[in-house]
Amino acid sequence: MMKTIKILTLLLTLNFLFSCDEIERNRQEDNYVTPYKGKWVGTYTGDQSGTLVLNVGEKGGIEGVRKSMEFEETFYTSMQGGGSGAISTMSPSPSGFLLYGSLETKSGTWKMGALQGKWTVVQN
């Protein structure tokens, strides 16, 4: 009986410690603000060219606007975890525009169907 009580006490203590770690991790995630927050402006070149504006929110969500001659399109993407500033669009914009790269390097590539090219930005 005493052995069972000791085992239960040990299990409850371990459960409590793991719960505290989980609470702390969640608190850190809730308070996280990406260092890439802000407005980034630049260009995209290649099979098409134009201007690119990336508005990065506190949690890494990105509202992008690309303009090419008379055409303007808003799209939404986000940064991947890990703090590297990596961008990899999972769902394309209405026109099929996909963005890949990193805000750490301030550059990357884009694709839209068979069209492709490169992009660069600077923080504004």
C-alpha positions in Angstrom: 0.0 0.0 0.0 2.8 2.4 0.9 4.6 1.6 -2.4 1.4 2.5 -4.3 1.1 5.8 -2.5 4.7 6.7 -3.3 4.3 5.8 -7.0 1.1 7.9 -7.2 2.8 10.8 -5.5 5.7 10.5 -7.9 3.4 10.4 -10.9 1.4 13.4 -9.7 4.6 15.4 -9.1 5.9 14.6 -12.6 2.5 15.5 -14.1 2.6 18.8 -12.3 6.1 19.6 -13.5 5.3 18.7 -17.1 2.1 20.9 -16.8 4.1 23.8 -15.6 6.5 23.4 -18.5 3.6 23.4 -21.0 2.1 26.5 -19.4 5.4 28.3 -19.7 5.8 27.3 -23.3 2.3 28.5 -24.1 3.0 31.8 -22.3 6.1 32.3 -24.3 4.3 31.6 -27.6 1.5 34.0 -26.7 4.0 36.8 -25.9 6.2 36.2 -28.9 6.6 39.1 -31.3 8.5 38.3 -34.5 11.6 40.5 -35.0 10.5 40.8 -38.7 7.3 42.8 -37.8 6.8 45.8 -39.9 6.6 46.9 -43.5 8.9 45.5 -46.1 9.1 47.0 -49.6 10.9 45.8 -52.8 10.5 44.4 -56.2 10.0 41.1 -57.9 11.6 40.4 -61.3 11.8 37.6 -63.8 9.0 36.5 -66.2 7.0 39.4 -64.7 8.2 42.3 -62.7 6.7 44.9 -60.3 6.7 46.1 -56.7 6.2 44.0 -53.6 5.0 45.2 -50.2 4.9 42.8 -47.2 3.2 43.9 -44.0 4.3 41.5 -41.3 2.2 41.3 -38.1 3.4 40.5 -34.6 2.9 36.8 -34.9 4.4 36.4 -38.4 1.2 36.7 -40.5 1.9 38.5 -43.7 -0.4 40.6 -45.9 1.4 41.0 -49.3 0.6 43.4 -52.1 2.1 43.1 -55.5 1.7 45.5 -58.3 2.6 45.1 -62.0 1.7 47.9 -64.4 -2.1 48.2 -64.1 -2.5 45.0 -62.0 -2.6 45.0 -58.2 -3.2 42.0 -56.0 -3.3 41.4 -52.2 -2.4 38.0 -50.9 -1.8 36.4 -47.4 0.9 34.1 -46.2 3.0 33.6 -43.0 6.4 32.9 -41.8 7.5 29.4 -40.8 8.4 28.8 -37.2 11.9 28.8 -35.9 12.7 32.5 -36.1 14.5 32.4 -39.4 12.1 34.6 -41.2 11.4 31.9 -43.7 8.4 32.4 -46.0 6.7 29.6 -47.9 3.3 30.3 -49.2 1.1 27.2 -48.8 -1.9 28.5 -50.6 -1.5 30.7 -53.7 -3.0 34.1 -54.2 -6.1 34.4 -56.5 -3.8 34.6 -59.5 -1.7 31.7 -58.4 1.3 33.8 -57.1 3.5 31.9 -54.6 6.3 33.4 -52.6 9.3 31.5 -51.2 12.4 32.9 -49.4 13.4 34.6 -46.1 13.1 38.0 -44.5 16.5 37.3 -42.9 18.1 37.3 -46.3 15.6 39.8 -47.6 15.1 37.8 -50.8 13.7 34.7 -52.4 11.9 33.3 -55.4 8.3 33.5 -56.7 6.2 31.3 -59.0 2.9 31.7 -60.7 2.0 28.8 -63.0 4.9 28.5 -65.5 6.2 32.0 -64.6 8.9 32.5 -62.1 11.5 34.9 -60.8 13.2 36.5 -57.8 12.2 39.0 -55.2 14.1 41.4 -52.8 12.8 43.6 -50.1 14.1 46.0 -47.4 12.4 46.9 -44.1 10.8 50.3 -44.4 
